[in-house]
């Protein structure tokens, strides 16, 4: 009996229930690049996917069962492989995005009608959405419920060897898929920053455990190495949440602050599973009539880190260069887009989807709606971050801004986060010409705040 294991967002050997179930006999490991689904991976995610599949392919080959790569509609590819390799059983680990759930249900039914044994497993959640008695739209009770479930199961060990399927089947190559940029090669910063793959995920956990005791404080300061940077590894399934949970619990005495963030990821998965429209439509219906603006020039300035607000520009440039942005700064730049510029949260969501290596549909949608004030457990719309005060509070010494906005690095701390308030003499000494070497603010904070509050008031009046 030969088992086909369909890899998706579980690109690892350890704690992989489907692989464990398949490893008792001949196995055919397969990854399918299906371009027919909505929200196909953005550019940064495609780069990561290439590297992660290369790593997984090496690991599987070392165990004796090479990874087969095919491109096309998932059901058709699976049916072809079943016929080519004499497959009698198909296994995979579950996904929770609406299109993936619909596709998985269809595929399972179709394969079963052909007489195949088909099984799916949980490899991505601490608690799957349908196991909770009720849906949650507030995080605190959700977190309490997760804690009440107790410790998640211990991670499964990786297989020590695999028996390859007897039938030889053809495989495409990663080069065939052209997932990586050619010219211009914009991925240099990504390569310098990340090590995709299961080994890279394990190394990242080790690195984080050395600093995790200070996470509760350090996570808010982008100039420090205070966060885990595990998000892309979790998204692509190079490490499971169970592995992360138990690794942190075992090695970090005060782990709850970080484990709450792991649960927030889970909260977003549950939200999307129960609300398929989350990536496109506001969870709070009243926001469907919000008076958003359209301004291509201001959107472009935000995307390129040319807003004139240093902490915002630093974040957007970090994103462009590394495919990642510090979480505190994500909130600042998102607030700036939807409240200072009054541009739709969906435009920010789309930009993050294309540029983040950790672009996860559930987390991206839920977090943008949270900042915009229209999602679950959302920040109140009237909470409008002042980018100057945020910079002064969380990057007081200016390490983060000076690194990512080097053209203003010579400014003294007192005006680093508000260059437009620097005297001509200070600007001259720092070699800065506002409007030339660095932009003036594209919007005035006080005026933008007043405009955003007026728009929110208008929305409340309409809803009344």
C-alpha atoms as one frame of an Amber mdcrd trajectory, in Angstrom:
protein
   0.000   0.000   0.000   1.642   3.227  -1.215   0.679   6.477   0.506   0.837
   9.877  -1.123   1.512  12.665   1.365   0.415  16.047   0.064   2.585  18.760
   1.580   1.105  22.255   1.781   1.866  24.653   4.659   3.621  21.947   6.664
   7.089  21.947   5.108   8.839  19.961   7.843   9.628  16.441   9.034   9.179
  16.922  12.802   5.692  16.985  14.328   4.120  16.276  10.961   1.141  13.977
  11.671   0.434  13.216   8.022   4.051  12.228   7.401   4.097  10.088  10.531
   0.935   8.321   9.348   2.414   7.770   5.892   5.836   6.579   6.979   4.845
   2.971   7.794   5.109   1.891   4.159   6.070   3.184   0.710   5.467   6.920
   0.463   5.280   9.494  -2.313   5.850  13.041  -0.983   4.222  15.681  -3.202
   3.931  19.461  -3.292   1.477  21.059  -5.724   1.704  24.668  -6.866  -1.945
  25.466  -7.532  -2.399  28.851  -9.200  -6.183  28.506  -9.381  -6.822  29.469
  -5.748  -7.547  33.033  -4.591  -4.874  34.876  -2.627  -1.990  33.074  -4.314
   1.365  33.818  -2.623   2.831  37.285  -3.065   6.329  37.963  -4.357   8.121
  37.707  -1.001   6.219  34.527  -0.110   7.133  32.969  -3.450  10.800  33.626
  -2.708  10.442  31.946   0.685   8.474  29.033  -0.771  11.283  28.297  -3.241
  13.878  28.200  -0.483  11.707  26.201   1.899  10.828  23.581  -0.714  14.498
  23.244  -1.604  15.258  22.577   2.060  12.394  20.093   2.443  13.414  18.348
  -0.765  16.950  17.810   0.560  15.637  16.488   3.879  13.230  14.037   2.240
  15.855  12.816  -0.227  18.235  12.188   2.674  15.566   9.944   4.262  15.036
   8.050   1.012  11.884   9.539  -0.555  12.449  12.490  -2.918   9.864  15.269
  -3.113   7.748  15.377  -6.287   6.824  18.841  -7.552   3.811  19.380  -9.804
   1.974  22.513 -10.917  -1.744  22.654 -11.702  -5.196  22.264 -10.169  -4.735
  20.165  -7.043  -7.437  17.576  -7.721  -6.262  16.937 -11.267  -2.633  16.607
 -10.167  -3.526  14.215  -7.371  -5.662  12.092  -9.683  -2.786  11.924 -12.170
  -0.323  10.848  -9.488  -2.706   8.264  -8.076  -2.870   6.656 -11.518   0.861
   6.986 -12.251   2.150   5.618  -8.935  -0.524   3.107  -7.964  -1.477   5.124
  -4.884  -3.965   3.515  -2.493  -3.966   6.135   0.270  -3.662   9.946   0.368
  -2.923  11.976   3.506  -2.433  15.644   4.262  -2.493  18.144   7.101  -5.479
  20.463   7.295  -5.604  24.146   6.372  -8.276  26.550   7.602  -8.534  29.231
   4.940 -11.969  29.168   3.272 -10.781  28.252  -0.224  -8.436  25.596   1.141
 -11.217  24.057   3.237 -13.546  23.965   0.239 -10.842  22.461  -1.947  -9.887
  19.861   0.672 -13.508  18.774   1.123 -13.976  18.393  -2.630 -10.744  16.470
  -3.065 -11.409  14.140  -0.159 -14.862  13.277  -1.511 -13.575  12.751  -5.061
 -10.707  10.495  -4.037 -12.923   8.427  -1.782 -15.321   7.770  -4.659 -12.337
   6.243  -6.469 -11.879   3.790  -3.602  -8.875   5.474  -1.988  -8.300   5.795
   1.725  -8.031   9.497   2.606  -7.061  11.009   5.963  -6.257  14.526   7.162
  -4.650  15.753  10.374  -4.085  18.801  12.546  -0.559  20.142  12.196  -1.182
  23.896  12.422  -3.388  24.642  15.431  -3.171  24.284  19.176  -6.959  23.846
  19.132  -8.875  23.478  15.874 -11.792  25.911  15.333 -14.578  23.335  15.535
 -13.367  22.046  18.898 -14.387  25.213  20.732 -17.947  25.390  22.003 -18.559
  28.829  20.562 -16.901  31.380  18.262 -14.925  34.202  19.855 -14.623  37.796
  18.699 -12.764  39.004  21.800  -9.267  37.746  22.425  -9.104  37.643  26.250
 -11.771  34.954  26.730 -10.307  33.073  23.768  -6.904  33.072  25.470  -8.445
  31.864  28.728 -10.117  29.019  26.853  -6.838  28.024  25.196  -5.206  27.926
  28.623  -8.050  25.830  30.020  -7.352  23.214  27.374  -3.975  22.729  29.038
  -0.691  21.896  27.421  -0.910  20.894  23.751   0.235  17.386  22.757   3.961
  16.798  22.664   5.480  17.141  19.173   5.922  13.998  17.114   9.483  12.935
  16.271  10.646  12.983  12.632  10.860   9.678  10.767  14.343   8.138  10.754
  13.922   6.836   7.225  11.328   6.665   4.451  10.619   3.987   1.869  10.155
   5.543  -1.544   7.228   4.543  -3.755   8.158   1.788  -6.185   6.794   3.559
  -9.266   8.960   6.287 -10.765   7.028   9.495 -11.423   8.212  12.660 -13.063
   8.782  15.857 -11.144   9.112  19.454 -12.178  11.929  21.535 -10.744  11.822
  24.659  -8.631  13.576  26.481 -11.442  10.629  25.587 -13.709   8.313  27.532
 -11.415  10.274  30.808 -11.482   9.324  31.718  -7.919  12.395  33.865  -7.390
  13.144  37.261  -8.946  15.504  37.474 -11.893  16.228  41.039 -12.959  16.133
  43.168 -10.996  17.039  40.892  -8.093  15.201  42.510  -5.188  15.702  39.543
  -2.831  19.245  40.308  -1.630  17.970  41.681   1.670  15.736  38.639   2.138
  18.652  36.266   1.601  20.805  38.244   4.034  18.079  38.196   6.706  16.484
  34.740   6.601  17.250  31.029   6.487  14.041  29.364   5.261  13.510  25.706
   6.047  13.123  23.455   9.066  16.742  23.853  10.174  16.407  27.625   9.963
  13.275  27.473  12.116  15.061  25.407  14.766  17.955  27.860  14.766  15.520
  30.757  15.147  13.923  29.113  18.197  17.349  28.640  19.778  18.242  32.265
  19.135  14.972  33.537  20.557  15.221  31.419  23.693  18.400  33.294  24.583
  16.500  36.592  24.746  12.919  35.454  25.406  12.999  36.210  29.142  12.949
  39.922  28.233  10.248  39.531  25.567   7.492  41.196  27.576   9.457  44.465
  27.574  11.763  44.240  24.579   9.099  43.322  22.005   7.967  46.967  21.770
  11.360  48.418  20.817  12.232  47.937  17.145  15.861  48.966  17.645  16.407
  45.906  19.858  16.439  42.196  19.033  13.442  41.458  21.208  11.056  39.395
  19.062  11.073  35.797  17.875  10.865  36.341  14.097   9.231  32.924  13.929
   6.206  34.110  11.959   7.351  33.040   8.464   8.524  29.673   9.763   5.127
  29.147  11.389   3.247  30.256   8.282   5.049  27.811   6.012   4.869  25.087
   8.629   8.619  24.690   9.016   7.865  24.474  12.720   4.560  23.684  14.423
   2.884  25.772  17.124   3.176  22.737  19.395   6.939  22.697  18.906   7.179
  26.400  19.621   4.933  26.151  22.682   6.887  23.314  24.286  10.311  24.716
  23.358   9.531  28.055  24.956   7.812  26.521  27.990  10.808  24.281  28.675
  13.497  26.930  28.300  11.962  30.266  29.311  10.678  30.719  32.886   8.325
  33.620  32.096   6.805  32.625  28.769   3.182  33.774  28.980   3.698  37.092
  27.147   5.033  35.249  24.123   2.535  32.389  24.314  -0.261  34.982  24.220
   1.099  36.094  20.852   1.089  32.492  19.663  -2.555  32.352  20.745  -3.305
  35.606  18.871  -2.133  33.846  15.714  -4.561  31.058  16.577  -7.347  33.580
  17.257  -6.913  34.940  13.722  -7.114  31.442  12.230 -10.378  30.831  14.082
 -11.780  34.184  12.923 -11.052  33.490   9.269 -12.389  29.954   9.446 -15.712
  31.240  10.778 -15.790  34.438   8.669 -14.627  33.644   5.110 -15.127  37.270
   3.997 -12.560  38.558   6.525  -9.851  39.426   3.934 -12.253  41.502   1.835
 -15.080  42.826   4.014 -15.104  44.563   7.415 -16.237  42.330  10.234 -18.266
  45.225  11.633 -20.903  45.884   8.988 -21.138  49.621   9.692 -17.640  50.108
   8.280 -18.842  49.055   4.828 -19.951  52.686   4.409 -16.800  54.291   5.783
 -15.773  57.323   3.652 -12.364  56.071   2.564 -10.279  58.228   0.232  -8.413
  57.230  -2.905  -4.996  58.806  -3.407  -2.463  56.906  -5.497   0.365  59.348
  -4.774  -0.011  59.114  -1.000  -0.359  55.335  -1.167   2.861  55.180  -3.154
   4.654  57.439  -0.660   3.557  55.136   2.161   4.621  51.993   0.294   8.079
  53.388  -0.433   8.765  54.883   2.984   8.599  58.487   1.805   5.902  59.925
   4.100   8.159  62.370   5.951   7.458  60.627   9.274  10.696  58.786  10.137
   9.255  55.890  12.185   6.726  55.158   9.427   9.347  55.376   6.702  11.770
  53.184   8.653   9.147  50.465   8.958   8.171  50.520   5.306  11.812  50.378
   4.223  12.553  47.508   6.593   9.608  45.698   5.008  10.835  46.313   1.467
  14.402  45.247   2.247  13.846  42.241   4.527  10.263  41.111   3.857   9.444
  41.662   7.521   8.583  44.495   9.882   8.698  44.800  13.656   5.223  44.300
  15.137   5.060  47.610  17.018   5.955  49.405  13.792   3.367  47.392  11.842
   0.718  48.950  14.072   2.166  52.430  13.563   2.370  52.231   9.764  -1.070
  50.607   9.518  -2.628  53.300  11.690  -0.951  55.934   9.542  -2.422  54.505
   6.342  -6.008  54.094   7.527  -6.264  57.104   9.851  -3.755  59.741   8.759
  -4.260  59.097   5.052  -7.792  57.694   5.302  -6.914  55.033   2.726  -8.717
  51.661   2.812  -7.226  48.970   5.014  -7.537  46.553   2.089  -4.827  48.514
   0.243  -2.463  48.052   3.159  -3.432  44.403   3.445  -2.634  43.876  -0.259
   0.779  45.554   0.047   1.694  43.471   3.076   0.481  40.350   1.280   2.940
  40.959  -1.549   5.932  42.111   0.498   5.871  40.102   3.748   7.652  36.764
   3.956   5.215  35.913   6.764   2.118  36.936   4.776  -0.588  34.810   6.345
  -4.150  35.322   5.169  -5.753  35.014   8.608  -3.235  37.134  10.489  -2.903
  39.762   7.772  -6.661  40.286   7.467  -7.399  40.154  11.192  -4.606  42.551
  12.129  -5.447  45.119   9.466  -9.072  45.069  10.543  -7.971  45.389  14.175
  -5.997  48.557  13.439  -8.760  49.962  11.223 -11.260  49.526  14.035 -13.610
  47.334  12.018 -12.524  43.864  13.103 -12.777  41.547  16.088 -11.640  42.935
  19.433 -10.596  45.968  17.418  -8.665  48.963  18.622 -11.138  51.853  18.915
 -11.139  53.928  15.756 -10.444  57.090  17.754  -7.131  55.602  18.950  -4.901
  57.314  16.411  -1.186  56.787  16.863   0.892  59.953  16.809   3.916  58.783
  14.771   6.186  61.344  16.410   5.301  60.286  19.945   5.453  56.619  18.971
   8.943  57.115  17.584  10.103  59.045  20.625   8.684  56.447  23.008   9.786
  53.239  21.312  12.910  54.393  19.449  14.137  57.091  21.808  17.801  56.646
  20.927  16.934  56.473  17.233  18.754  53.207  16.462  15.914  51.908  14.301
  15.237  55.101  12.369  18.920  55.846  11.828  19.447  52.376  10.383  16.542
  52.438   7.925  16.425  56.171   7.150  20.155  56.947   6.937  19.651  60.288
   5.166  18.523  61.819   8.469  20.875  59.855  10.748  22.941  62.931  11.635
  19.998  64.699  13.258  20.090  64.965  17.054  17.658  62.822  19.031  15.495
  65.823  19.917  14.317  66.278  16.321  15.078  62.902  14.759  11.402  61.895
  14.746  10.222  65.359  13.601  12.801  66.748  11.159  10.469  69.520  10.018
  10.833  71.099  13.457  14.619  71.255  13.220  16.174  74.677  12.690  17.825
  75.526   9.389  21.189  75.418  11.123  20.568  71.901  12.470  19.339  70.704
   9.087  22.355  72.225   7.330  24.746  70.604   9.773  23.063  67.219   9.208
  23.197  67.660   5.419  19.432  67.568   5.055  17.293  69.567   2.627  13.649
  68.911   3.435  11.649  68.268   0.303  14.820  67.181  -1.468  17.030  64.742
   0.466  14.109  63.791   2.737  10.407  64.560   2.221   8.330  66.932   4.248
   5.355  65.245   5.943   2.733  64.319   3.344  -0.001  65.132   5.871  -0.186
  67.191   9.059  -0.835  65.019  12.104  -3.328  67.321  13.820  -5.308  67.941
  10.635  -5.262  64.245   9.715  -6.440  63.249  13.168  -9.319  65.732  13.022
 -10.302  64.454   9.557 -10.266  60.827  10.716 -12.384  61.576  13.771 -14.859
  63.511  11.621 -15.130  60.539   9.255 -15.747  58.213  12.187 -18.408  60.556
  13.572 -20.091  60.635  10.156 -20.128  56.843  10.141 -21.719  56.712  13.594
 -24.392  59.201  12.553 -25.252  57.076   9.497 -25.413  53.944  11.615 -27.661
  55.538  14.246
